[in-house]
């Protein structure tokens, strides 16, 4: 059990890409699953699967990372909002990562989405991470 699921997700993905591991196994949380859906839709990871044990009420997520010519699709991933310092933004002031080459992952009232989707839907929210 971890106090910050986003930090666990980011740390494990960063570490795995540095040592070129093909897969990462994480404890299940809905927030992690939603962030992984965004990463998959944007092409940063290959796939992920969720296994849930109803009897023990625990689950795990297996993330298959994406590599091309032995280089990870994720150059870097950085957590922005932390439990001790939450970072919120209006949709008009959401920062662009590398002038639009990367993405900002935002938790909004409509769910977890990228900065482009949030601007289009005209909703702000908590800035979770930058990915490039």
N, C-alpha and C positions, 0 to 999 in steps of 0.2 A: 504494500500500500504506500502510495506516495501522496504528498500534500499538493504537488504541482504536476498534474498530468502532462501539460504542455512542455514543461522543462524535461520530463523523462523522455517524451517522444523526440524532441529536438536533439537531446544529448545522445540518445541511442542511434539516431539516424546519422548524425555527424560522425560519431565514432565508427560506425559501420562503413561509411563511405571512405573514410581515411584508410582503413585496412582492407577495403574492397571486398567486404562480405556480401554475399548475394541476398541474404535474408536477415531480418531483425524480428525478434519476438518480444512483444510488449504485453503488459497487463491491460485488460479491456477497460475502456471508458467511452461513453458516447461522444465526448468532445474529441478524443483522439480519432475515433472512427470518422467523424465529420471533417476533421482536418485532413485525414488521409483521402477522403473522397475528393476534396479540392485538389490535393497534390496529384492524384491519379488523373483527374479531368484535365489538369494543366500539363500533364506529361512528365512530371518530375519523378514519379515512381511507376513501376511496371504494373503492380497489382497488390492487393492485400486481401486476407481472408480472416474471418472471425469465427472462433470456436467458443461455444458457451456451454458450460456444465451446469445444467439446471439443478442437479442434486446439491452441489456445493455452492451454487450461486457465484461462481467465478468464471471469468472468460479470458481469452488471450487473442491477440491480433498478430498475425504473421504478415510482415511487410516484405514484398519482393522488390528490391531496389533495381533501378534501371542504369545500365552501363552501355556506353558505345565506345568501342576501341579502348576498353579498359579505363575509361574516364566516366565518372559519375555524372548523371544529369543534374544533380544538385551540387552546384559549386560551393554554396554556403547557405546556411539557414540560421536565422538569428531570432531569439525570443525578444519581444519588445515589452509586452505587458507582463508583469510579475505579480505574485500575491501581495507583496509589500508596496508595489507602486503600479497601479492600474493606469493604462494609457488609453484614453478615449479620443475619438475624432468625429467631427461632422463630415458628411460625405463630400463637401466642397473642399475640405482641408486634408483629405487622406493623402499621405505622401506616396510618391511614385518611387519604385525601387529601380535604380540604374536607368532613369528616364524611361521607364516602361518595359525594360527588358526582363525584370524580375516581377514578382508578385508580392502583394501585401495580403496576408490572411486576416480577415476581420470577422469577429463574432457579432452579429447584428440581431435585431428582433426577428428577422426573417430567416435566421440560421447562419451557419458559417459560410463565408463566401470570399471571393477575391476582391481587390480594390476596384477593378473594372465593373464587376457585377454590382457592387455597392453604389458606385457612382450612377450607374444606369437605373438602379432601383430607388435612388435618392434616399438612402438610409446610411446613417453613421453607426458607429459602435466601438467595441473594444478591439484595438489593434493587437493581435496575438503574435504574429511573426512576419519577418521578411524572408523571402526565398529567392535566390538567384543562382 
